[in-house]
């Protein structure tokens, strides 16, 4: 599923990579330090389904992803992500 994310202004990586639980998955010193300055404007992290590489749907803001697993997270529901979701999908929806 595609998702809207905020990127770090320091290193350009996804903001979640700066969380302590993800520090062991990256060699980026900015991410491992835990300090992050997020760009307030979200970007679309698009994913594609096989076969055929067709674009997958976009998760709505505030949606729980992978609940009950060690990789559980919730999509950002800030005003900028909500507006971007509405612009990209043509529908107003909150998780």
ABEGO torsion letter per residue (X at the ends): XBBBBBBBAAAGBBAAAABAAAAAABABAAAAAGBBBBBABBBBBBBBBOBGGBBBBBBBBGBBBGBGBAABBBBBABAAAAAAAAAAAGBBBBX
